[in-house]
Amino acid sequence: MVLDNNIIQECTPTEELISHLEDKLNKFSLAFPNWQYVYKFAKIFFHW
């Protein structure tokens, strides 16, 4: 999986992967604030 220019390896711990995803979702939500229902779901799904 590729996030920006950082490569997430198969051996990357789950906690670290979720942390990266949460960070990207947070930045995305700042750029696109109209999708609040999606972010609410993501917070529940990832325990963000």
C-alpha atoms as an extended CHARMM CRD file, in Angstrom:
* protein
*
        48  EXT
         1         1  MET       CA              0.0000000000        0.0000000000        0.0000000000  PROA      1               0.0000000000
         2         2  VAL       CA              1.2780000000        3.4820000000       -0.7910000000  PROA      2               0.0000000000
         3         3  LEU       CA              0.3720000000        6.5520000000        1.2410000000  PROA      3               0.0000000000
         4         4  ASP       CA              1.9050000000        9.6550000000       -0.3560000000  PROA      4               0.0000000000
         5         5  ASN       CA              5.5530000000        8.7240000000       -0.8640000000  PROA      5               0.0000000000
         6         6  ASN       CA              5.6880000000        6.4610000000        2.1760000000  PROA      6               0.0000000000
         7         7  ILE       CA              5.4340000000        2.7580000000        1.5010000000  PROA      7               0.0000000000
         8         8  ILE       CA              3.5520000000        0.7130000000        4.0500000000  PROA      8               0.0000000000
         9         9  GLN       CA              5.1140000000       -2.7380000000        4.1600000000  PROA      9               0.0000000000
        10        10  GLU       CA              3.2500000000       -5.9770000000        4.8730000000  PROA      10              0.0000000000
        11        11  CYS       CA              5.1390000000       -6.2310000000        8.1460000000  PROA      11              0.0000000000
        12        12  THR       CA              3.9640000000       -2.7810000000        9.3160000000  PROA      12              0.0000000000
        13        13  PRO       CA              2.1520000000       -3.1450000000       12.6430000000  PROA      13              0.0000000000
        14        14  THR       CA             -1.6000000000       -2.6680000000       12.4710000000  PROA      14              0.0000000000
        15        15  GLU       CA             -1.5170000000        0.1850000000       14.9990000000  PROA      15              0.0000000000
        16        16  GLU       CA              0.9730000000        2.1030000000       12.8510000000  PROA      16              0.0000000000
        17        17  LEU       CA             -1.0720000000        1.5320000000        9.6940000000  PROA      17              0.0000000000
        18        18  ILE       CA             -4.2640000000        2.7470000000       11.3750000000  PROA      18              0.0000000000
        19        19  SER       CA             -2.3950000000        5.7650000000       12.7230000000  PROA      19              0.0000000000
        20        20  HSD       CA             -1.2650000000        6.6660000000        9.1820000000  PROA      20              0.0000000000
        21        21  LEU       CA             -4.7880000000        6.2250000000        7.8370000000  PROA      21              0.0000000000
        22        22  GLU       CA             -6.2820000000        8.3400000000       10.6060000000  PROA      22              0.0000000000
        23        23  ASP       CA             -3.7720000000       11.0950000000        9.9010000000  PROA      23              0.0000000000
        24        24  LYS       CA             -4.6160000000       11.0500000000        6.1850000000  PROA      24              0.0000000000
        25        25  LEU       CA             -8.3530000000       11.0340000000        6.9070000000  PROA      25              0.0000000000
        26        26  ASN       CA             -7.9460000000       13.9570000000        9.2760000000  PROA      26              0.0000000000
        27        27  LYS       CA             -6.0900000000       15.9850000000        6.6320000000  PROA      27              0.0000000000
        28        28  PHE       CA             -8.6320000000       14.9740000000        3.9990000000  PROA      28              0.0000000000
        29        29  SER       CA            -11.4970000000       16.0910000000        6.2510000000  PROA      29              0.0000000000
        30        30  LEU       CA             -9.9040000000       19.5250000000        6.5400000000  PROA      30              0.0000000000
        31        31  ALA       CA             -9.7890000000       19.8230000000        2.7540000000  PROA      31              0.0000000000
        32        32  PHE       CA            -13.2850000000       18.3930000000        2.1950000000  PROA      32              0.0000000000
        33        33  PRO       CA            -15.4180000000       19.2700000000        5.2430000000  PROA      33              0.0000000000
        34        34  ASN       CA            -18.7620000000       18.4700000000        3.5740000000  PROA      34              0.0000000000
        35        35  TRP       CA            -18.4510000000       14.7070000000        4.0340000000  PROA      35              0.0000000000
        36        36  GLN       CA            -19.1500000000       14.6050000000        7.7610000000  PROA      36              0.0000000000
        37        37  TYR       CA            -21.1180000000       11.3480000000        7.6260000000  PROA      37              0.0000000000
        38        38  VAL       CA            -18.1050000000        9.6040000000        6.0680000000  PROA      38              0.0000000000
        39        39  TYR       CA            -15.7740000000       10.9030000000        8.7590000000  PROA      39              0.0000000000
        40        40  LYS       CA            -18.2040000000        9.8290000000       11.4930000000  PROA      40              0.0000000000
        41        41  PHE       CA            -18.2140000000        6.3160000000       10.0370000000  PROA      41              0.0000000000
        42        42  ALA       CA            -14.4070000000        6.3010000000        9.7950000000  PROA      42              0.0000000000
        43        43  LYS       CA            -14.0910000000        7.3900000000       13.4190000000  PROA      43              0.0000000000
        44        44  ILE       CA            -16.3100000000        4.5100000000       14.5030000000  PROA      44              0.0000000000
        45        45  PHE       CA            -14.6470000000        1.9920000000       12.1800000000  PROA      45              0.0000000000
        46        46  PHE       CA            -11.0490000000        2.9320000000       13.0880000000  PROA      46              0.0000000000
        47        47  HSD       CA            -11.7750000000        3.9550000000       16.7320000000  PROA      47              0.0000000000
        48        48  TRP       CA            -10.2920000000        7.3270000000       15.7710000000  PROA      48              0.0000000000
